[in-house]
């Protein structure tokens, strides 16, 4: 009887749709929502307007094979790196610079995409 109640509970949950992927709402930024397609590149870290150190660690996702990340101040590129995405579509990069306001740019060629993230670099 002990096992029968566990099986009965499992069947009740399955029929109620608990934990069913079909009933789980997809985030608005996934391909599951046709009105908001996934952008070619997304910078997850740092956040927009973040105060960062002189060594900036970037992280993000992409549908491209590689991403070029640049640190730009006043129209001048201070640091630049091209990194390959993992098989899961994630990327990381590290850039070093001096204190001041700057913009982190992440660019992809195919599919074309660009994200600009304003940051303040602290001493």
N, C-alpha and C positions, 0 to 999 in steps of 0.2 A: 504494500500500500504506500510506503514511503516513496518509492520510485514512481509510482503511478501519479502521485500528486505533482511531482516535478515535471513529468512529461505533460500532464494536463495544463500546468502553468505555462510551459513552453508553447503548447498549441494555442492557448488563449492569447498569449502575447503575439504570436505569429499572425493569428487571424485578425487581431486588433490593429496590426500594422506597426507595432512598436519597433523602432529601430530599422524599419524597412527603408532602404535607400530611395525607393520611389516616392516616399512620403516626406523625405528630408528636403527642406528648402535649400536651393543652391545659392551661394553668394552672388551678388549682382555683377561681380567682375569675372565670372567664369563663362566659358563658351556655352554653358547650359542656358544662359539667358541671351537669346538672339538679338535683343535690343541693346545690349551692352557687350560688344565683342571684346575679347581679351586684347589689350594693347601689345605691340611687339616687344616692349621693354617697360619694366616697372622697377623703380628704385624703392626698396623697402627700408633701407637704412643708409644714410641718416634721414630723419624726417625733415620736411620742409621747415625752414627757419630755425633749425636746431643750432645750438652752440656746440661746436666740435673742437677737438684738440688739433694740434698741428699735424698729427698723423690721422688721416681720415680713413676709416674702414667702411667700405661700401658693400651692400648686399642687395640682391634683387633677383628678378625672374625675367626670362626672355623666351621667345619662340625662335630666336635666331641662334646660329652656331657660335657667334662671338659678339661681344659688346665692347665698344670703345668708350672709356670713361675719361672725362677731362675736367680739370678744375680751372675755371675761368674767372678772371677779375679784370674789370674795365675793358673787356674785349680782348684781353691777352690770355693765352693758354699758359697756365703756370705749371701744370703737370698733366700727363696723358699716358694712358695704358690701354692696351687691347687685351681682353681676357676671353678665354673660351668658356662657354656655358657647359654645365654638367649634363649628363644624360637626362636628368630630371628638369632641366631648364633653369637652373639657378646659377648665379655668378657671384663672385666676391672679388674685391680689389682693394688695394691700399694706396693712397696718395699722400704725399707730404707737401706742406706749404708753410707760408708765413702767416701771422695773424692778420685779420681783416675780413671784410665782407667778400663773399665769393659765390659762385654758382657751380654746382656739380652737374655735369651734363653726361647723360648716358645715351649713346647712339648705336643704332643697328643699321646694317646695309640692306639685308634681305631677310625678312620684310623690313621696309624702311620704318624707322621709329626714332623718336627723340624725347627725352624727359629732362627738364631743367629743375634742379632742386636748390633754392637759395639757402646758404648756410652762413654762419659767422664763425670764423676760426679764432679761437682764443689762444693767448700765449701759453 
